[in-house]
Amino acid sequence: MAMEKQKELVVRLLRRSKLGELDWVDSADGDGFVVSFRDNSVRIRSVLRPETLDYEISLLNDEGREVEVFTDPELKGDAPGSSWFSIMKELYEIARRSALGADKLLDEILDELDGDPKQA
């Protein structure tokens, strides 16, 4: 299977995630991060296998049922500017930071560090 649609999905998810247009949240089972669309959702998670780490994307229907699953090694062929592993890793990291509020946390800590040191 060529998996062209899956590749395009990964590219578009990464692009929109970089722009901050997707609202990633922690998955209900704590095993990855989910972005919801009108009737469906996408989950990304890291999967530790013997000797390797893969990134896995699941397509979930409106009932939360897994309809399709694919991993970075399955996306064979040229990746735009990088490997599919690198692209999915970047997507995973952006989703994680978004879901866990890493930037907000950093801003709060930096604000406190800018404050009056006598008050700390």
C-alpha positions as CSV (number, residue, x, y, z in Angstrom):
1,M,0.0,0.0,0.0
2,A,1.4,3.4,-1.0
3,M,-0.1,5.2,2.0
4,E,-0.1,8.6,0.1
5,K,-3.1,9.8,2.0
6,Q,-1.5,8.9,5.4
7,K,1.7,10.8,4.3
8,E,-0.4,13.8,3.4
9,L,-2.2,13.6,6.7
10,V,1.1,13.7,8.6
11,V,2.4,16.6,6.6
12,R,-0.8,18.6,7.1
13,L,-1.0,17.8,10.8
14,L,2.5,19.0,11.3
15,R,2.0,22.2,9.3
16,R,-1.2,23.1,11.2
17,S,0.4,22.1,14.5
18,K,3.4,24.4,13.9
19,L,1.0,27.3,13.3
20,G,-0.8,26.5,16.6
21,E,-4.1,25.9,14.8
22,L,-4.7,22.5,16.3
23,D,-5.8,21.9,19.9
24,W,-4.0,18.8,21.0
25,V,-5.0,17.2,24.3
26,D,-3.8,14.4,26.5
27,S,-5.5,11.1,25.4
28,A,-8.1,9.7,27.8
29,D,-5.9,6.7,28.5
30,G,-2.8,8.8,28.9
31,D,-1.1,7.0,26.0
32,G,-0.5,9.8,23.6
33,F,-2.1,13.0,22.4
34,V,-5.3,13.6,20.5
35,V,-6.7,16.3,18.2
36,S,-10.4,16.3,17.4
37,F,-12.2,17.3,14.3
38,R,-15.9,17.6,13.6
39,D,-16.6,13.9,13.6
40,N,-13.3,12.2,14.0
41,S,-10.0,12.3,15.9
42,V,-6.3,11.6,15.4
43,R,-4.1,10.2,18.1
44,I,-0.3,10.2,18.0
45,R,1.8,8.2,20.4
46,S,5.3,6.9,20.8
47,V,5.7,3.1,20.9
48,L,8.9,1.6,22.4
49,R,9.7,-1.7,20.7
50,P,12.7,-4.0,21.2
51,E,15.6,-2.1,19.8
52,T,13.6,0.8,18.3
53,L,11.2,3.7,19.0
54,D,8.3,4.2,16.5
55,Y,5.7,6.9,16.3
56,E,2.1,5.7,15.7
57,I,-0.9,7.6,14.4
58,S,-4.4,6.2,14.9
59,L,-7.6,7.5,13.2
60,L,-10.6,7.4,15.5
61,N,-14.2,7.6,14.5
62,D,-16.9,9.5,16.3
63,E,-17.3,6.7,18.8
64,G,-13.6,6.7,19.6
65,R,-13.0,3.4,17.8
66,E,-9.7,2.9,16.1
67,V,-10.3,2.7,12.4
68,E,-6.8,2.8,11.1
69,V,-3.3,2.7,12.6
70,F,0.0,3.4,10.9
71,T,3.6,3.9,12.1
72,D,6.5,5.9,10.7
73,P,8.3,2.8,9.3
74,E,5.2,2.1,7.2
75,L,5.5,5.5,5.4
76,K,8.2,4.3,3.0
77,G,9.6,6.6,0.4
78,D,10.7,10.2,0.4
79,A,9.7,12.4,3.2
80,P,9.6,16.2,2.7
81,G,13.0,17.4,3.8
82,S,13.6,14.7,6.3
83,S,12.7,11.1,7.3
84,W,9.2,10.1,8.3
85,F,10.6,9.2,11.7
86,S,11.8,12.8,12.1
87,I,8.6,14.3,10.9
88,M,6.4,12.2,13.1
89,K,8.7,12.8,16.1
90,E,8.4,16.5,15.5
91,L,4.6,16.2,15.3
92,Y,4.6,14.2,18.5
93,E,6.7,16.7,20.4
94,I,4.5,19.6,19.2
95,A,1.4,17.7,20.2
96,R,2.9,16.9,23.6
97,R,4.0,20.5,24.3
98,S,0.6,21.8,23.2
99,A,-1.4,19.3,25.3
100,L,0.7,19.7,28.4
101,G,0.9,23.5,28.2
102,A,4.7,23.6,28.0
103,D,4.9,27.1,26.6
104,K,2.5,28.5,29.2
105,L,4.5,27.0,31.9
106,L,7.7,28.4,30.5
107,D,6.1,31.9,30.2
108,E,5.0,31.7,33.8
109,I,8.4,30.7,35.1
110,L,10.2,33.3,33.0
111,D,7.7,36.0,34.3
112,E,8.5,35.0,37.9
113,L,12.3,35.1,37.2
114,D,11.8,38.6,35.8
115,G,10.1,39.7,39.0
116,D,11.7,41.4,42.0
117,P,14.2,39.0,43.5
118,K,13.5,40.3,47.0
119,Q,9.9,39.0,46.7
120,A,11.0,35.5,45.8
